[in-house]
Amino acid sequence: MAYTISGIRFPVVPSSVHKPSQPSFFHGDRTRGASLSFFLNKNDSFSRKILAVKVSPDSDSTSSTIAESDKVLIPQDEDNSSSLTDQHETPDIISEGPESVQNEEDLTLEDENKYNDDEAASSYREDEDVQDSFVSSFLDVNAHAQAETTSVSIDRKVKIKSDEVKSKIIPPPGTGKKIYEIDPFLHAHSEHLDFRYGQYKRLREKIDKYEGGLDAFSRGYEKFGFTRSETGITYREWAPGAKTAALVGDFNGWNPNVDEMVRNEFGVWEIFLPNNVDGSPAIPHGSRVKIRMTTPSGVKDSIPAWIKFSVQASGEIPYNGIYYDPPEEEKYVIKHPQPKRPKSLRIYESHVGMSSPEPKINTYANFRDDVLPRIKKLGYNAVQIMAIQEHSYYASFGYHVTNFFAPSSRFGTPDELKSLIDRAHELGLLVLMDIVHSHASSNTLDGLNLFDGTDSHYFHPGSRGYHWMWDSRLFNYGSWEVLRYLLSNARWWLDEYKFDGYRFDGVTSMMYTHHGLEVTFTGNYSEYFGFATDVDAVVYLMLVNDLIHGLFPEAVTIGEDVSGMPAFCIPTQDGGIGFDYRLHMAIADKWIELLKKQDEDWRMGDIIHTLTNRRWREKCVAYAESHDQALVGDKTLAFWLMDKDMYDFMALDRPSTPLIDRGIALHKMIRLITMGLGGEGYLNFMGNEFGHPEWIDFPRGDQHLPNGSVVPGNNNSYDKCRRRFDLGDAEFLRYRGMQEFDQAMQHLEESFDFMTSENQYISRKDENDRVIVFERGNLVFVFNFHWTNSYSDYKIGCFYPGKYKIVLDSDDALFGGFNRLDHTAEYFTSDGWYDDRPRSFLVYAPSRTAVVYALADKAEPVLVKP
């Protein structure tokens, strides 16, 4: 039995079994038992030893005296008097009440007449006392953290040294004016852009003054959720809508009367659980935990917003938060340094769960051992992993996040994910995370929606906080707490797991109040800088890019934006949003558009325009197809090209068909020209490199709609939720040649760095011959899209003089081609202008082929047959 007063739990002798003391509450109460091994299906292959309830006495722990007050101060050792937030003078700030902050510079819009639109205007125009109450709520928590003994996240029981913090520098804002030099068309919208940059600078100043800077502000996970010190565990939660709150779980028999929490005036609930008398933590590692609140919507159990791990018990629907604090000997220790950022990104987009050839959910461990070596062999230098953040609904592809700080437990444990990332680094691969900060799951059982019983907690209230197409909640980026939560989340994955960067999902939805829905972007600049722009969201994106690039200089940020927002990839100091790359999403749409037409209707100029239509000095990641095109309801390029013939004519021991021959040829050409002209980076979704057949369909049951109709499911089958890598490896199938070609493409870029070369010149786009010729770097690319015509002694222009040789040929028999070119042939240049180039040479250009030429002294024969 435990004896408590508000916010304090006195030490007790640990027990291996906590029996329930009262009936279950709705919203997440669980059947309880002594063993936690049933949390996960016993047939799952990943380790469950971390979920065993253990009591590990800590001989170094000391007993403590706890003062009874509305705030519990944790005793402080003389030798550890510095706080995690000691970069700023917290006591001076705390001495100011909310009323004294009202004199600070207002965060309102500068011209209400021009910007005071109900939907688009910045939420910083709120009364200063309301805005600064957000600041003060966390100053109060910082004061509490000052008294803690080097309290850190339970997943990182190491002391943060002051010199480590000082070595991380986030540059101050610049003038924000360089964007006008880069893009003079922006001058016409300087009022909006200057206002936006002013909002960004004022917010940076506020964070600097009240939080000690972005560095301290982004370490919310060291103050909120569960933090461990030498004397016990502190749990804090911001839930201003709750009337009462209690920490419940296996450790206290799910009794809400045992560990009641106290609330400060700003809605931060808190409790301190001192160590047991033998020095062991009050909450054993692997225990299920939730916060039980009395809210305006009733009594509810919620998974802590800052939880680091959550698990769905076998046979149950809701998830449970898991107190994850394994013994030191069970923690994975990082062994390998993170690779430096490569000149060009060649990204292998992947999903751990569907990465097995078998119809099952794959694991972090299997992905580490089986898939990472494959990615390395294929020649990619980065792996982008989807669906890392915990998501209750598997079929959401990871985009309906419920627990933002927790890695998905479907695939394994947090330490197994760390092992995966460390192995990738050993192989020299960057690991990028597909992060979702654009919206959150509308799930009220497991996620943030109605967390404290109100719809305006983390999100905008009403319709502005709901995405009608995605059925999800939309963050209020003007809220101080939301900024802390999301910035801390962005830092958490880089700091704790050693991810090397992010692909930010749904950025277009973030930047506009219409979310890009039912809107066509024509390129008119007024579409980007008006009332429809969500300034708060854009400022958040500027802040998060500042944070990432300041604290993790080698980290990569990629934004998924289909709108073409100007200055998207310009540094924030210069007035831009700060991303490193933009996903060139229009390319995939263009290929699908063309594949719906006859070959005769393809226009070379149309292809060139789409591939090269990107903003000056803004880098793009190009792709012919991603996971979007592989989903059920759509088609991959291979399926568009070859359709049902793929079922019967991909074996080499039987004749091909015209559809198969055309499909394999165009599949290779489309991918190479996309890499050659589309951007400074390249992306491919796993399996598509060899033309993976069919589509992705997550397991799902029948859906019963309110009107009585039924949407059929797939009988919860995993058959089409996997990747048949065996097809690409099979020497007796035509898929093998397509895979070999993709591998050769990657090695071509590795050897010649053509994607990042400033030398790019398109010398020919012949609509009659259906030929495209361009130079990228020191290479000359020749594409003949004609369906029947081959051209002998075809003259092509070039810049560099000398002898050229073939370094990549899509018609090579190794790649499933017809072997119509002699790879030993040499091609000598002749002086004289042709196609606006000072020299030229003659080639043979077979129909439906792509051939790359390089100067003979730079040619790499291995590129022909890797």
Secondary structure, 3 states (H helix, E strand, C coil): CCCEECCEECCCCCCCCCCCCCCCCCCCCCCCCCCCHHHCCCCCCCCCHHHCCCCCCCCCCCCCCCCCCCCCCCCCCHHHCCCCCCCCCHHHHHCCCHHHHCCCCCCCCCCHHHHCCCCCCCHHHCCHHHHHHHHHHHHHHHHHHHCCCCCEECCCCCCCCHHHHHCCCCCCCCCCCHHHHHCHHHHHHHHHHHHHHHHHHHHHHHHHHHHCCHHHHCCHHHCCEEEECCCEEEEEEECCCCCEEEEEEHHHCCCCCCCECEECCCCEEEEEEECCCCCCCCCCCCCEEEEEEEECCEEEEECCCCCCCEECCCCCCCCEEECCCCCHHHCCCCCCCCCCCCCCEEEEEEECCCCCCCCCCCCHHHHHHHHHHHHHHHCCCEEEEECCEECCCHHHCCCCCCEEEEECCCCCCHHHHHHHHHHHHHCCCEEEEEECCCCEECCCCCCCCCCCCCCCCCECCHHHHEECCCCEECECCCCHHHHHHHHHHHHHHHHHCCCCEEEECCHHHHHECCCCCCCCCCCCHHHCCCCCECHHHHHHHHHHHHHHHHHCCCCEEEECCCCCCCCCCCCHHHCCCCCCEEEECHHHHHHHHHHCCCHHHCCHHHHHHHHHCCCCCCEEEECCCCHHHHECCCCCHHHHHHHHHHHCCCECCCCCCHHHHHHHHHHHHHHHHHHHHCCCEEEEECCHHHCCCCCECCCCCCEECCCCCEECCCCCCCCCCCCCHHHHHCCCECHHHHHHHHHHHHHHHHHHCHHHCCCEEEEEEECCCCEEEEEECCEEEEEECCCCCCEEEEEEEECCCCEEEEEEECCCHHHCCCCCCCCCCCEECEEEEECCEEEEEEEEECCCEEEEEEEHHHCCHHHCCC
